[in-house]
Amino acid sequence: MATMKDKKKFKIKLKIMETKGNCNVEYIPCKISFSGSAKVTEYFTSNISSNVNDKYKVSLHGYPLHGENISIPKGYVGAILEPTNEDSSLPKLKPVSKFDQFRYWNWDMPTSKDDTMQQIKQWTSITKVLMEDDEQDASSSAK
């Protein structure tokens, strides 16, 4: 059975993350073939409407979007990372910003518990249990 000791890990130093400011993250399921500045506040976020259930609506190029906020689970940090220019055999990333929640959007259908983004909460619970089992196996085999 493979344990976490057998796998390569990476860590982001929390002290570095503490210095990074919070940002707003909008996850839109599309490919945008543009890399430059955009008037997101003027044309997108300022037009978002919400209802009593913390569900959101907006349109992008005439297509309706339905959104919902997802909080990052306790013990986790959402991070925006970018590659460094360091020469190395392993890719290195540096933190640019952090977030404690993000809003995800669906094209033309309301958000639901069956959405992939909603399942993140379930997977973090499952991985926590699996990690605890792995740690218990490692400590019992070390005895």
Accessible surface in RSA format (square Angstrom, percent):
REM  Atomic radii and reference values for relative SASA: ProtOr
REM  Chains: A
REM  Algorithm: Lee & Richards
REM  Probe-radius: 1.40
REM  Slices: 20
REM RES _ NUM      All-atoms   Total-Side   Main-Chain    Non-polar    All polar
REM                ABS   REL    ABS   REL    ABS   REL    ABS   REL    ABS   REL
RES MET A   1   187.13  96.9 106.06  70.2  81.07 193.0  95.07  80.8  92.06 122.0
RES ALA A   2    59.89  55.1  40.38  62.3  19.51  44.4  43.47  61.2  16.42  43.5
RES THR A   3    27.75  19.7  27.72  28.1   0.04   0.1  25.62  34.4   2.13   3.2
RES MET A   4    52.86  27.4  51.71  34.2   1.15   2.7  41.99  35.7  10.87  14.4
RES LYS A   5   170.09  83.0 135.49  83.1  34.60  82.4  90.47  81.4  79.62  84.8
RES ASP A   6   102.62  71.9  64.73  64.4  37.89  89.6  27.81  65.4  74.81  74.6
RES LYS A   7   112.82  55.0 100.36  61.6  12.46  29.7  60.01  54.0  52.81  56.3
RES LYS A   8   182.34  89.0 147.93  90.8  34.41  81.9 112.20 101.0  70.15  74.7
RES LYS A   9   129.33  63.1  92.58  56.8  36.75  87.5  49.65  44.7  79.68  84.9
RES PHE A  10   165.07  82.6 142.00  88.0  23.07  60.0 148.51  90.0  16.56  47.4
RES LYS A  11   179.80  87.7 145.97  89.6  33.83  80.5  93.67  84.3  86.13  91.7
RES ILE A  12    52.82  30.1  35.77  26.7  17.04  41.1  38.99  28.1  13.82  37.5
RES LYS A  13   144.58  70.5 135.93  83.4   8.66  20.6  86.17  77.6  58.42  62.2
RES LEU A  14   115.07  64.1 109.49  78.3   5.57  14.0 109.49  76.9   5.57  15.0
RES LYS A  15   168.78  82.3 164.53 101.0   4.25  10.1 108.42  97.6  60.35  64.3
RES ILE A  16    74.24  42.2  71.09  53.0   3.15   7.6  74.24  53.5   0.00   0.0
RES MET A  17     6.27   3.2   6.27   4.2   0.00   0.0   6.27   5.3   0.00   0.0
RES GLU A  18   125.07  71.8 102.49  77.5  22.58  53.8  38.58  74.6  86.49  70.6
RES THR A  19   110.46  78.6  74.42  75.5  36.03  85.9  74.53 100.1  35.93  54.3
RES LYS A  20    60.82  29.7  55.42  34.0   5.40  12.9   9.20   8.3  51.63  55.0
RES GLY A  21    49.94  61.6   0.00   N/A  49.94  61.6  39.41 108.1  10.53  23.6
RES ASN A  22   102.08  70.4  67.99  65.7  34.09  82.1  25.56  61.5  76.52  74.0
RES CYS A  23    42.10  31.8  27.57  30.7  14.54  34.2  31.07  78.7  11.03  11.9
RES ASN A  24   147.51 101.7 117.43 113.5  30.08  72.4  26.37  63.5 121.14 117.1
RES VAL A  25    34.23  22.5  27.03  24.5   7.20  17.4  29.77  25.9   4.46  12.1
RES GLU A  26    43.90  25.2  19.67  14.9  24.23  57.7  15.83  30.6  28.06  22.9
RES TYR A  27   101.71  47.5  99.08  56.4   2.63   6.8  62.95  47.3  38.76  47.8
RES ILE A  28    36.94  21.0  22.97  17.1  13.97  33.7  22.97  16.5  13.97  37.9
RES PRO A  29    51.03  37.2  32.65  29.8  18.38  66.8  40.46  33.4  10.57  65.7
RES CYS A  30    55.07  41.7  17.71  19.8  37.35  87.8  26.27  66.6  28.79  31.0
RES LYS A  31   187.30  91.4 153.58  94.2  33.72  80.3 101.17  91.1  86.13  91.7
RES ILE A  32   115.48  65.7  90.43  67.4  25.05  60.4  93.33  67.2  22.15  60.1
RES SER A  33   105.42  89.1  62.29  83.1  43.12  99.3  52.10 111.0  53.31  74.7
RES PHE A  34   132.27  66.2 104.33  64.6  27.94  72.7 111.32  67.5  20.95  60.0
RES SER A  35   115.19  97.3  80.30 107.2  34.89  80.4  53.25 113.4  61.94  86.8
RES GLY A  36    52.42  64.6   0.00   N/A  52.42  64.6  28.04  76.9  24.39  54.6
RES SER A  37   111.40  94.1  81.98 109.4  29.42  67.8  55.85 118.9  55.55  77.8
RES ALA A  38    70.54  64.9  37.17  57.4  33.36  75.9  46.33  65.2  24.21  64.1
RES LYS A  39   134.29  65.5 119.63  73.4  14.66  34.9  78.62  70.8  55.67  59.3
RES VAL A  40    78.87  51.9  73.25  66.3   5.62  13.5  77.33  67.2   1.54   4.2
RES THR A  41    99.06  70.5  97.43  98.8   1.63   3.9  64.19  86.2  34.87  52.7
RES GLU A  42    97.78  56.1  81.08  61.3  16.70  39.8  41.16  79.6  56.63  46.2
RES TYR A  43   144.55  67.5 131.67  74.9  12.88  33.5  98.23  73.8  46.32  57.1
RES PHE A  44    10.22   5.1  10.22   6.3   0.00   0.0  10.22   6.2   0.00   0.0
RES THR A  45    45.72  32.5  32.95  33.4  12.77  30.4  29.58  39.7  16.14  24.4
RES SER A  46    75.52  63.8  36.61  48.9  38.91  89.6  42.59  90.7  32.92  46.1
RES ASN A  47    90.79  62.6  70.22  67.9  20.58  49.5  23.33  56.1  67.47  65.2
RES ILE A  48    33.36  19.0   8.48   6.3  24.88  60.0   8.49   6.1  24.87  67.5
RES SER A  49    63.86  54.0  58.02  77.4   5.83  13.4  46.54  99.1  17.32  24.3
RES SER A  50    75.91  64.1  41.04  54.8  34.87  80.3   9.41  20.0  66.50  93.2
RES ASN A  51    78.61  54.2  61.04  59.0  17.57  42.3  39.46  95.0  39.15  37.8
RES VAL A  52   146.95  96.7 113.29 102.6  33.66  81.1 121.98 106.0  24.97  67.7
RES ASN A  53   104.21  71.9  84.22  81.4  19.99  48.1  19.55  47.1  84.66  81.8
RES ASP A  54    95.14  66.6  95.03  94.6   0.11   0.3  18.20  42.8  76.94  76.7
RES LYS A  55    65.32  31.9  63.90  39.2   1.42   3.4  47.54  42.8  17.78  18.9
RES TYR A  56    31.90  14.9  30.74  17.5   1.16   3.0  11.73   8.8  20.18  24.9
RES LYS A  57   118.88  58.0 118.13  72.5   0.74   1.8  61.97  55.8  56.90  60.6
RES VAL A  58    13.58   8.9   1.07   1.0  12.51  30.1  10.79   9.4   2.79   7.6
RES SER A  59    63.44  53.6  50.54  67.4  12.90  29.7  18.71  39.8  44.73  62.7
RES LEU A  60    39.48  22.0  38.43  27.5   1.05   2.6  39.23  27.6   0.24   0.7
RES HIS A  61   169.01  92.4 130.07  90.4  38.93  99.6  93.87  96.7  75.13  87.4
RES GLY A  62    68.81  84.9   0.00   N/A  68.81  84.9  35.63  97.8  33.18  74.3
RES TYR A  63   135.61  63.3 135.52  77.1   0.09   0.2  87.33  65.6  48.27  59.5
RES PRO A  64    57.96  42.2  57.49  52.4   0.47   1.7  57.91  47.8   0.05   0.3
RES LEU A  65     0.82   0.5   0.00   0.0   0.82   2.0   0.00   0.0   0.82   2.2
RES HIS A  66    31.70  17.3  31.70  22.0   0.00   0.0  19.35  19.9  12.34  14.4
RES GLY A  67     0.48   0.6   0.00   N/A   0.48   0.6   0.00   0.0   0.48   1.1
RES GLU A  68    30.20  17.3  30.20  22.8   0.00   0.0   4.30   8.3  25.90  21.1
RES ASN A  69    45.86  31.6  32.11  31.0  13.75  33.1  11.94  28.7  33.93  32.8
RES ILE A  70     1.96   1.1   0.92   0.7   1.04   2.5   1.96   1.4   0.00   0.0
RES SER A  71    70.91  59.9  64.51  86.1   6.40  14.7  34.45  73.4  36.46  51.1
RES ILE A  72    35.71  20.3  19.11  14.2  16.60  40.0  19.11  13.8  16.60  45.0
RES PRO A  73    33.42  24.4  21.82  19.9  11.60  42.2  32.58  26.9   0.83   5.2
RES LYS A  74   204.65  99.8 171.72 105.4  32.93  78.4 124.45 112.0  80.20  85.4
RES GLY A  75    79.90  98.5   0.00   N/A  79.90  98.5  41.16 113.0  38.74  86.8
RES TYR A  76   102.65  47.9  84.20  47.9  18.45  48.0  74.63  56.1  28.03  34.6
RES VAL A  77    78.61  51.7  48.94  44.3  29.67  71.5  51.25  44.5  27.36  74.2
RES GLY A  78     7.40   9.1   0.00   N/A   7.40   9.1   7.40  20.3   0.00   0.0
RES ALA A  79    31.06  28.6   7.83  12.1  23.23  52.8   7.83  11.0  23.23  61.5
RES ILE A  80    67.19  38.2  65.03  48.4   2.16   5.2  67.19  48.4   0.00   0.0
RES LEU A  81    59.21  33.0  31.67  22.7  27.54  69.2  31.67  22.2  27.54  74.1
RES GLU A  82    72.79  41.8  72.43  54.8   0.36   0.9  18.15  35.1  54.65  44.6
RES PRO A  83   100.18  73.0  88.42  80.6  11.76  42.7  88.42  73.0  11.76  73.1
RES THR A  84    33.28  23.7  16.22  16.4  17.06  40.7  18.01  24.2  15.27  23.1
RES ASN A  85   155.08 106.9 122.67 118.5  32.41  78.0  40.62  97.8 114.46 110.6
RES GLU A  86   106.58  61.2  81.19  61.4  25.39  60.5  41.35  80.0  65.23  53.3
RES ASP A  87   150.17 105.2 116.18 115.6  33.98  80.4  40.88  96.2 109.29 109.0
RES SER A  88    58.97  49.8  16.45  21.9  42.52  98.0  18.54  39.5  40.43  56.6
RES SER A  89   117.65  99.4  73.39  97.9  44.25 101.9  58.82 125.3  58.83  82.4
RES LEU A  90   103.09  57.4 101.82  72.8   1.27   3.2 101.83  71.5   1.25   3.4
RES PRO A  91   123.80  90.2  93.46  85.2  30.35 110.3 105.50  87.1  18.30 113.7
RES LYS A  92   101.82  49.7  91.08  55.9  10.74  25.6  48.65  43.8  53.17  56.6
RES LEU A  93    98.85  55.1  70.26  50.3  28.59  71.9  70.26  49.3  28.59  76.9
RES LYS A  94    95.72  46.7  94.84  58.2   0.88   2.1  42.96  38.7  52.76  56.2
RES PRO A  95    14.83  10.8  11.41  10.4   3.42  12.4  11.41   9.4   3.42  21.2
RES VAL A  96    66.36  43.7  50.48  45.7  15.88  38.3  53.14  46.2  13.22  35.8
RES SER A  97    17.02  14.4  17.02  22.7   0.00   0.0  13.06  27.8   3.97   5.6
RES LYS A  98    50.30  24.5  50.30  30.9   0.00   0.0  19.25  17.3  31.05  33.1
RES PHE A  99    26.26  13.1  22.05  13.7   4.21  10.9  23.59  14.3   2.67   7.6
RES ASP A 100    93.96  65.8  88.28  87.9   5.68  13.4  37.28  87.7  56.68  56.5
RES GLN A 101    79.71  44.6  76.58  56.0   3.12   7.4  14.23  30.3  65.48  49.7
RES PHE A 102    20.61  10.3  18.08  11.2   2.52   6.6  20.61  12.5   0.00   0.0
RES ARG A 103    42.60  17.9  41.65  21.2   0.95   2.3   2.98   4.1  39.62  24.0
RES TYR A 104     3.13   1.5   3.13   1.8   0.00   0.0   3.13   2.4   0.00   0.0
RES TRP A 105     2.24   0.9   0.00   0.0   2.24   5.3   0.00   0.0   2.24   3.6
RES ASN A 106    17.74  12.2  16.45  15.9   1.28   3.1   1.62   3.9  16.11  15.6
RES TRP A 107    85.74  34.4  75.05  36.3  10.69  25.1  68.87  36.7  16.86  27.4
RES ASP A 108   105.10  73.6  86.79  86.4  18.31  43.3  20.34  47.9  84.76  84.5
RES MET A 109   108.34  56.1 107.68  71.3   0.66   1.6  71.34  60.6  37.01  49.0
RES PRO A 110    96.47  70.3  88.89  81.0   7.58  27.5  89.40  73.8   7.07  43.9
RES THR A 111    10.19   7.3   0.37   0.4   9.82  23.4   0.22   0.3   9.97  15.1
RES SER A 112    47.45  40.1  40.54  54.1   6.91  15.9  39.01  83.1   8.44  11.8
RES LYS A 113   157.35  76.8 147.63  90.6   9.72  23.1 110.05  99.1  47.31  50.4
RES ASP A 114   101.64  71.2  86.50  86.1  15.14  35.8  27.72  65.2  73.92  73.7
RES ASP A 115    20.71  14.5  15.08  15.0   5.63  13.3   9.45  22.2  11.26  11.2
RES THR A 116   104.22  74.1  98.11  99.5   6.10  14.5  62.08  83.4  42.14  63.7
RES MET A 117    33.56  17.4  33.30  22.0   0.26   0.6  32.14  27.3   1.42   1.9
RES GLN A 118    17.90  10.0  15.02  11.0   2.88   6.9   3.23   6.9  14.67  11.1
RES GLN A 119    59.44  33.2  59.44  43.4   0.00   0.0   5.08  10.8  54.36  41.2
RES ILE A 120    61.20  34.8  59.72  44.5   1.48   3.6  60.96  43.9   0.24   0.6
RES LYS A 121    93.45  45.6  88.86  54.5   4.59  10.9  50.63  45.6  42.82  45.6
RES GLN A 122   102.10  57.1  96.62  70.6   5.48  13.0  37.24  79.3  64.85  49.2
RES TRP A 123   147.80  59.3 147.63  71.5   0.17   0.4 128.41  68.5  19.38  31.4
RES THR A 124    23.56  16.8  21.22  21.5   2.34   5.6  20.25  27.2   3.30   5.0
RES SER A 125    67.20  56.8  60.66  80.9   6.54  15.1  36.50  77.7  30.70  43.0
RES ILE A 126    77.66  44.2  74.71  55.7   2.95   7.1  77.66  55.9   0.00   0.0
RES THR A 127    56.54  40.2  56.08  56.9   0.46   1.1  52.78  70.9   3.76   5.7
RES LYS A 128   128.04  62.5 123.49  75.8   4.55  10.8  70.91  63.8  57.13  60.9
RES VAL A 129    82.95  54.6  82.95  75.1   0.00   0.0  82.95  72.1   0.00   0.0
RES LEU A 130   104.33  58.1 100.57  71.9   3.76   9.5 100.89  70.9   3.44   9.3
RES MET A 131    69.21  35.8  69.07  45.7   0.14   0.3  53.50  45.5  15.71  20.8
RES GLU A 132    78.10  44.8  76.23  57.7   1.87   4.5  29.50  57.1  48.60  39.7
RES ASP A 133    67.15  47.0  65.97  65.7   1.18   2.8  20.10  47.3  47.05  46.9
RES ASP A 134    21.66  15.2  20.11  20.0   1.55   3.7   6.03  14.2  15.63  15.6
RES GLU A 135   108.53  62.3 101.05  76.4   7.48  17.8  43.98  85.1  64.55  52.7
RES GLN A 136   116.14  64.9 112.24  82.0   3.90   9.3  39.69  84.5  76.44  58.0
RES ASP A 137    64.53  45.2  60.73  60.4   3.81   9.0  19.37  45.6  45.17  45.0
RES ALA A 138    32.30  29.7  24.10  37.2   8.20  18.7  28.42  40.0   3.88  10.3
RES SER A 139    61.76  52.2  53.29  71.1   8.47  19.5  44.41  94.6  17.35  24.3
RES SER A 140    71.36  60.3  56.31  75.1  15.05  34.7  41.75  88.9  29.61  41.5
RES SER A 141    92.30  78.0  56.54  75.5  35.76  82.4  51.24 109.1  41.06  57.5
RES ALA A 142    88.78  81.6  46.64  72.0  42.14  95.9  58.19  81.9  30.60  81.0
RES LYS A 143   206.76 100.9 141.69  86.9  65.07 154.9 117.97 106.2  88.79  94.6
END  Absolute sums over single chains surface
CHAIN  1 A    11527.1       9287.1       2240.0       6625.8       4901.3
END  Absolute sums over all chains
TOTAL         11527.1       9287.1       2240.0       6625.8       4901.3
